[in-house]
Amino acid sequence: MTKSILRALAGETLTTPPIWMMRQAGRYLPEYKATRAQAGDFLKLCYTPDLAAEVTLQPIRRYGFDAAILFADILLLPQALGADLWFVTGEGPRLSTITNGAGVAALRPIEDIHETLNPIYETLRILTRALPKETTLIGFAGAPWTVATYMIAGRGTPDQAPAHLMRSQDRPAFEALIDVITHATIEYLSAQIEAGAEVVKLFDSWAGSLKGQDFIDFSLIPTQKIIAALKARHPHVPIIAFPREAGDHYVGFAKATGADCVAIDNSVTPEWAATHVQKDGCVQGNLAPQHMVTGGTELIKATKSVVQAFQNGPHIFNLGHGITPDANPDNVQIMIDTIRG
């Protein structure tokens, strides 16, 4: 029998939507914290296949989600391209910065990225053997604009200002960087599929800060290029696109890019998304992550409301963004019981 997520991605409307959660393997779980401590630091955890596979499996064992998403980080690709990458405890990632064409030209050749990323592919191979047969394995990468914002600023920023500045002041260098990331992402996701990923997802976490034509040029078109290249190589592998906070740009995004599913954040209502986005195919989302912290009757009510809004079309239940470290693991079970009950 075909796995439930693959059925939804193929356009089937299911009585009970399949469920997984962004960042489901992570800091809200005590077992994750224990494995992270064993690894010593975040990058070691990402690059140690046995431990990365272990944390990927933890939420599957605990909750029986319909999909497992590879445990890795979107910034492993810039590191594979030659950027220095390190994590500051309590603050997050830091990278060496790229601010001009010379910086782009100095990046490693795309064909060399696999040397760094081989442990990630090994994690996927372990998971293909270890996951329950009904659980779908999802691979992922950051979308070019989002990855570029980190490579230019050297860290996460509230408004992606350094990237916007480079885009406006040195457009040729900026476009060259987007182009390198786009082609590297194609190779990276293709290798993930060859290692066992049954679905891949593109996270454009900062898509919402691109306005008008810039959204088309730097979120939609790179996504379109990546999907077209992957579909040419792996025609039967579904692709989920997540242009977070895209607003009205969610409308028609699946058709324009070739994505099999559009993941939506919780800045739009499920009712709006059902009317405007789900008409083109599968939608993933979009419970507010805050409910995983606050719980109670509001969690149950909001969960039911998402399920109800999307019940007339293909839907994968998920949060509108990643689960936060302060979430209560019990609330995740309540959410699942509400959906499956």
N, C-alpha and C positions, 0 to 999 in steps of 0.2 A: 504493500500500500504506500502511495506517495506521501511524503512527510507534509504535515499541515501547513508549514510556512511555504513550502514549494507550491502547494496548491493555491494558497492565497496570492502568491507572486505570479502564478499563471492566470490569475483573474477570477478564481473561484470564490463565491460568497459562502462562507462557512457559518454554521449555526453558532459555534463557539470560536472566537478568533484565537489564532495562535498567539503566544505571549513570549517576549523576552524583554530585557531592560538594558538600555545604554548604561555602561559602567557596572553591569551586574556583578562582575568579578572585581571587588574593590574594597575600599577602606571602611565601608559600613559593616563588613563581616569580620567577626573575631578570627575566623580561620585564615582569612586573607592576611590579617595583621601578623599572625604567627608565621606564615610562609614568607612574608616580606622581611620579617626579622631574621629568618633563616638565610635569606639571600644576601642581606647586608645593606643593599641599596637598590633603588628602583631600576636602574639600568641593568644591574646584575640579574634582577628578577626577569626582566624582558629578554635577556640574552642567554638565560639558562633554561633550555627547552623543558626539562623535567619539571622545574618549578613553575614556569609559565603555563605549562599544560595543567599542572595541579590547580593553580588559581582559576584557570578557565573552567575546570570541572567542578570546583567548589559550589557555585550557585546552582549547577545542574543537579548535584547530589542533594542539596538542601531543598530546592524548590521544584525540580522537574520542569524547568523552562523548556519551551519547544525549540529553542536554538541556543547554541553556545557561540559567543564571539571571541575570537582569538585575543589573548591578552598580549598587548604590545602598546606602542605609542606612536602617534602620527609624526613625531620628530625623529624617529629612527631613520626615516628616508633622508632628511637633510644631513644626518650624521653619515649615512652611507655615501652621500654626495661630497663629503669632505668637510662639513661644518663641525666645529668642536661643540659637543653637547654635554651638559652636566645638570644635575638637579640640586637646587638649594632647599634644604629641609624647611617645610612650612611656607615656602615661597613659590616653588615650582621650577620649570625648566629655564635654563640659560643657554644661549647659543652664541658662537662667534657671528658677527654681523656681515651682511652683504649690502653695500650702499652704492655700488656703481658697476659698470660693465666689466671692469677688470676683475672684480669679485666673482661675477657670474662665470667669466672665462676660466677662472682658476678652479672651478668645481671639477670633481673627478668625472671621467667619462661614464656615461650612463651604464654601459655594459659591465662596469666594475662594481656596481652597487651590491651584487649578490654575495660578494666576498664577505661584506659586513652583515648582510641580512640572512645568510644561510641558517643561523640558529632559529630564526622566525619560521622558516619553512619546515625545519625539523619539529618545532612545536606543533605545527599543523599536522604533520605526519603522525605524531604521537596521538593527537586528538582523534584522527580518523579511526584509529584502532581502539581508543579508550571510551569514546562517547557511546551512549545507548543508541541503538539503531534508529530510533524514532527522532533523535535530536539532530537538527540541521547545524552544520558548521559554517559560521560566517567569518570571512576575512574582511579586512578594511584598510583604508588609507585616508589621509587627509586630502581634501581637494586643493588644487594648486594655489588659489588665492589665500586660503587659510594658512597653508604651510609657508607661503611667501611672507605673510605678515610676521611670523616668528623669525624667519631667516633675516628679514630686514631689520626688525627691532631688537632681536637677540633675546626676546622674552614675550610673554603675553602682555598686551596693552589694552586699556579700557576702550579705546576708539580706533585702534589700528592706524593712528596718525602717521608714524614713520613710513608705513607702506603707502598710504595715500600721498604722502609728500614725494616719495620716489616716483610714484605713478605720474604725478603732475610735473615734476621737475626733470626727470630723466626717463621718459617713457620708453625709449629703445632698450635701455638696460632692464627696466621693469618687465617689459614684454619678453625679453630674452630669458629672464629668470622664470617667468610663468611657463614659458615653452619648455625649458629644461625639466621643471617639476612635472609638467604634463607628461612628457615622454618617459621620465623615470617612474612615474606612477603606473603607467601602462605596463612597464616591465615588472614592477613590483607586484601588482595585483595579478598579472598573468602567472607569475611564479607561485603566488599563493594558491591560485586555482589548481595549478599542476601538482601542488603539495597536498591538495585535498579540500580546499575551501569550496563549498557548494553554492554559496552566495557571496557576493562582495558588496561592501557599502562604502560610499564616498562621503566623508564628513566635511562639509563646508561650514564650519562653526561660525565664521565671521562674515558669511555671505550678506547678512542684513546691513552691513555698513557700506556696501556698494550700491550706488543709486543710479537709476536710469540706464543709459547705454553702458556705463561701467559694469553694471550687474551682468548685462548680456555678454560683454567682452571678456570679463575675468571670472565670472562664476558659471554662466550657462555654456559658453562656447568651449572652455577647457573640459567641462563635464561631458559635453557632447563628443568631443574628440576621444576622451578616455573610453567612453562607453562604446563608440563605434569600433575602436581598435580591439577592445576586449571581445565584443560580439563577433568580430571577424575571426578571432582565434578560438573563442569558446562560446559558440552560438547558443548553447543550452544553459549557460550559467546566468541566473537572474542578478540584476544589479539594483541596489537601493541607493537613491541620491537624497542627501539631507542638506539643502541650502537653508540653514537655520535663519529664522527671522526674515525670510524672503518676502513675507506679506503678499501683495498682489502678484508678485513674480512666481508664487507657487502655482498660479493658474497657468495651465498649459506647459509646465516645466517637464513633465513626463514625456509628452509628445515631442517637445523641442529637443530633448536630450537623448531620447531612446531608453530612459530608465524604466525598469519594470515596476518600480514602486517609489513614491515620494514620501519621505519621512517628514513630519511637520512638528514644529515646536508648539508650545502652549501660549504663544502670543496671538494665535488665531483660535477661534472656537471650533470644536469638532463639527458643529452644525454647518458653519461656513465652509469648512474643508470638505465635508460630505457633498455639499452643493457644487462647489467650484473645482475641487481637485479630484475627488473620488470618481467623477464621471469619466476620467481618462484611465482608470485602473486602480491598482492597489494603493492604499494609503497606510502609512505606519504612524502611530501616535495615539494620543498626545496628552496623557494625564500629566498635570503639573507635578514636578518632582517634590515640591514642598509637602504634598500629601503623604509622602513616605516618612516625613518627619512628624507631622501633626496627627496623622491617623484619624481614629474616631469615625463618627457617622458621616462626616464630610468626605472622608476618603471613599467610603462605600458609595455614597451618593454620586460623587464625581466619576468614579470608575464605571458605575452603571450608565451614567450619562454619555460617556465616551463610547461604550459598547453600543448603546441604543442609537447614537447619532450615525454610526458607521455600519449598522446592521444590514443595510440593503445593498452592500457592495463588498468587494474584497478588502480585508482589513487585517493588519497585524497590530496587536495591542502592544504599546510601548509608552514610555514617558516622553514628555516634550523636550527633555534634555537628560543628561546623565544623572543617575541617583547620587545624592550628596553624602559625604562622609558622616554627617550627623543623623542619617536616616535610621529608623528603628527596623531591624530585620523582621520583626513580627508584623509590621505594616505591609511588607512585601507579600507575606503569606495571606494576609487579609485581602489584599488586592487580587491575588490569584484565585482564592476561594470564591470571591465575589464574581469574577469572570466565569469561572468554570462551574459555579453553583447554579 
